[in-house]
Structure formats: structure tokens, C-alpha cells
Amino acid sequence: MFMGISLGQYIKSVRKSAKLSAGKLSKDAGLSKSYLDYIESGAREPQPEILAKIAVILGISLDALLEIQKKEKLESALNKLRAEKAYLSEDSLRAVARTADEIFDVDKKALALTQEAFRDASNVARIADYIENPDLRAIVRAGARLGDEELAKLKKVMELLYPDEFKD
């Protein structure tokens, strides 16, 4: 089943515009070339950490990739609902789409606490305890143990995700 066709086409077009071969992108991202081919063809749905690596190498926003992926998942889910539940009204389908959008939203409070934890590593345990999202809680704890080189890489990813937050 092909799910990420738009996402794959977008990645491929950016890669080609950057005059970057699939082999070079896959090597730099730590992926097999065949896996990148699957992503670009839409045959595989990459995890966010894979998309983050691709975004950094291509110099594009991870948020843009995740947004394309989210829209494709929502469209797929709505199409399945339409096929399986022909009796659902368009209003019901729109309500499902709104609910799905809310699920994908990042908890702003948890993100603010995460950012605070990165500024003051001594507060990591205290702040991490208040973060309900287990992924963000793990990011906070791991961030406190990163060395300068790893922090520089993480900062580059975060700058791609939140460019306005890194402006002076």
C-alpha cells in the first residue's frame, strides 16, 4: 500500500533541486539507498527521526515534512472511513479530521518546559517530572547529557523546526 506519495515526491524534488544523489542523501542520513527509494516512491512511511535526518541534510523544515505526512495520514483515514462507513455525514468526517489534528498538536506547555530544561541542565529532573508527553520527557532527560558536538547537531535540527525561536 502506498501512503507517503506526496511526502516522497516532495523529498525527491528537493533532493534533485539540491543536485544531491539518492546515494549521497541515504549515506548522509544513515539509511540504505533502497529504504530511501521506498520513501521517495511512497511505499514506506518514515518515522519522524528519519524525516529529521533528511530535513537537516536537505536544509528544509522538518515541520513541512511532518505536515505533509500528517495530511496524507488524515486523508487516508478519511478515505477509509468513507469507504467503510458510507452513512457518515460530511460533518462527522470533518469532526474526525479536527480531532485528528488536535492529536497531532504538540503540547505547548511541555515544549516550554523542555526548552527551559535545555537552558538549565540542573533542573532537568524537576522539569522532566512535569512533562506528561513521554517522548518530550525523554528528550529533556537525554538533552542534559549531550556534549557540545551533539548539542550543536540538535540545535541545527531545532533551528530548522523553529527558526523564529533562534533569531536574535
C-alpha positions, 0 to 999 in steps of 0.5 A, a space after each residue: 500500500 502506498 501512503 507517503 506519495 506526496 511526502 516522497 515526491 516532495 523529498 525527491 524534488 528537493 533532493 534533485 533541486 539540491 543536485 544531491 544523489 539518492 546515494 549521497 542523501 541515504 549515506 548522509 542520513 544513515 539509511 540504505 539507498 533502497 529504504 530511501 527509494 521506498 520513501 521517495 516512491 511512497 511505499 514506506 512511511 518514515 518515522 519522524 527521526 528519519 524525516 529529521 535526518 533528511 530535513 537537516 541534510 536537505 536544509 528544509 523544515 522538518 515541520 513541512 515534512 511532518 505536515 505533509 505526512 500528517 495530511 496524507 495520514 488524515 486523508 487516508 483515514 478519511 478515505 477509509 472511513 468513507 469507504 467503510 462507513 458510507 452513512 457518515 455525514 460530511 460533518 462527522 468526517 470533518 469532526 474526525 479530521 479536527 480531532 485528528 489534528 488536535 492529536 497531532 498538536 504538540 503540547 505547548 506547555 511541555 515544549 516550554 518546559 523542555 526548552 527551559 530544561 535545555 537552558 538549565 541542565 540542573 533542573 532537568 529532573 524537576 522539569 522532566 517530572 512535569 512533562 506528561 508527553 513521554 517522548 518530550 520527557 525523554 528528550 529533556 532527560 537525554 538533552 542534559 547529557 549531550 556534549 557540545 558536538 551533539 548539542 550543536 547537531 540538535 540545535 541545527 535540527 531545532 533551528 530548522 523546526 523553529 527558526 523564529 525561536 533562534 533569531 536574535 
